Amino acid sequence: MPKAKKISLAADWLEIQATSSDWDAAGKNGCLKMLSHMHLIRSFEEALLGLEKHGLVHGPLHVSVGQEGAIVGALSVMRDSDLVNGSHRGHHLFLAKALNYLHDPHLNPASQPFSDEVREMLYRTMAEIMGLSPGYCNGRGGSMHLRWEEAGVLGTNAIVGGAVPIAAGAAWSKKRDGDQDMVLTSFGDGSCHIGNVLETLNLSALYDLPLCFYIENNGYAVSTTVQEQARETRMSARGLGFGIPSFRVDGMDPMSVRAAMMQVEELLREGRGPAMLEVDVYRYYHHSGGIKGSAFGYRDKAEEEERRKHDPIERMEAGMLQRRWITEEELAYLRDNAAKSVESAVERLTQKEGSRRTIKAELWPDPKSCDEDLRGDLAELDGTDYVEEVSYSGNLDQVKFIETIAKTMVRRFEEDDRYYVLGEDVHKLKGGTNGATKGIPERWPDRCVPTPIAEHGFVGMAGGTAMVGKYRPIVELMYPDFALVAADQLFNQIAKARHMFGGKVRVPLVLRTKVAIGTGYGSQHSMDPAGLFSMWPGWRIVAPSTPFDYVGLMNSALKCEDPVLVIESVDLYGTSGTGPVEDFDYFIELGKAKVVRSGRKFTVLTYLNMVSKAAEVCEKLGIDAEIIDLRSLDRAGIDWDTLGESIRKTNHVVVLEQGSLTNSYGGMLADEIQKRYFDYLDHPVRRIYGGESSPSVSKVLERAAYVGEEEITAGFQAALADMGAALKKASV
């Protein structure tokens, strides 16, 4: 029989319960503050449930009635400069942080009305939940997307666990600031089994981030019990596997939550974070709306009645009455004070029409604003002097494409300490897997952040850092196919953030990746990401085809306040082309295409390595075609002036891309051209693209799947045939 030795944990796992000394430490005023915040949140959500019954809340309404005591206890120890974000059930989180921010220590809510600032906050929060223009996000966020940057609320999130990596990015920013601030991310038991949460636990522990993972274990993910979700139902056990100190507490006891949070705070402010705090709470109603869960049969009335006996507000009131810190008369005033403050918001947003209420018509957002704030207006680039290769006055020579990428990055790091790079293997291999970060890890080791293989986690972390706004991440995805691993963060979070939060958040993030078609890496490493990213209007996309263009476009991308995808090509890495010798400080305008070859037969629209291949075919076969390098591929960045001038001249368009039919950028572009320029087209837009399948590892099957010189030749020949012209024979 083998010997067995018990392995000790690398982190503590503690259950915390408050004592009288914790009440004394909070004091009368601290407890009154907490109790008043609980009453305001409870009254606010009960008013919302009333509005929902009248059909005045559109969409789901995830109330936190029963859970407000725990979040108030946790946030009672946080500073205004600390940050929070949370999940779809986030009204209580938002209100608790906002109330802390607006708290007037000289006002006694048990004898004085709440301030005008508090009433205005309640009004704007309710307006947002109802989808109205006075809301913090102009009504675009609604119940599940609440953000108020000034109060330190980064935003609540409709994707289960979606906010957690973003919080890690905010914590990374706080750690780099060195101001001992902390971040709290709130999520439920259902989120504990989401991959990006587990990735973020590991990243946060790896980087010692000042981040509190605040888990509201209310026992149910909609109707699925924790016992049906996991063998280990104590969610704080998840932290131990990552070496994260973890605490568990009765969340229906606000003072115990506060006591536990004080231990979390000490760890985080001393740089010994992250930490995990699991609060055992109970939501009084169903997942959404004001009907009890027992009505749906997944829990019974006896359970609900038993849990309600431990109501956190009643518990707090009893403790204060016992200590004679409040009287019954003062409690009655406080309850009425909270109800009247909330009612004033209802009165401002609605009007009575007979026996029912309706929303005041003037408060609805203007429908014409629907597509506003999808992206910025590039005002951050105002006053920038743009240059093109033909007008450049510096020294040019034949330079290696990959070396130009590295030199551009180094130059930006020298100029601005806000930039940092993160990704897999970026710190080794003499510049990462392709040499793009060469020179950075040696000079700026703290700004070259190697990551585990956790694209979902580190992409989201970078997004969170960018949203805080102080630092500007440059993320390297080793292959664009890995974007599908990180899809939630790239498309649900980063791409949508500006619009979703009413234009009040910027995401200055650059994502670099490469098209590796033809390298034998097979179906899961050979994607062209242009078609995928162009579907999400929050992303800007650039695809430089020459070393000169790379410098100017990357510099503009790094200055942009929107997220920018910079697509590179393995086919170009080893090539040489015209580029700068010593000047890496110029800019090329985003949204500006370039005519690389003039002609009259037809217009070729293409990008990356296909630009030079198209030119080679035209030269070899003597085709008088006009070739345009798109350079900017996002919908807002298509240079319709340049394209239109060419189309009106040639009356025929060929869209050329190397990748597959099924993940195509060209389909969107061709459709848009035919809608805009139908009267100028003598023929339908022709497209040249690869096969329906992704490239395979087999060399011959891979070659059959993508576009090369033969396919371009055949496509150009078909375009000439449209016009009744013949292509002279040539050996290919």
Beta strands, then each sheet from edge to edge (+ up, - down):
strand 1: 13-16
strand 2: 83-86
strand 3: 153-156
strand 4: 183-188
strand 5: 211-217
strand 6: 220-221
strand 7: 224-225
strand 8: 246-250
strand 9: 275-280
strand 10: 350-353
strand 11: 356-359
strand 12: 396-400
strand 13: 419-423
strand 14: 448-450
strand 15: 472-476
strand 16: 510-515
strand 17: 540-542
strand 18: 564-569
strand 19: 576-580
strand 20: 594-597
strand 21: 603-606
strand 22: 626-629
strand 23: 653-656
strand 24: 686-688
sheet 1: 1+ 8+ 9+ 5+ 4+ 2+ 3+
sheet 2: 6+ 7-
sheet 3: 10+ 11-
sheet 4: 12+ 19-
sheet 5: 14+ 13+ 15+ 16+ 18+ 17+
sheet 6: 20+ 22- 21- 23- 24-
end
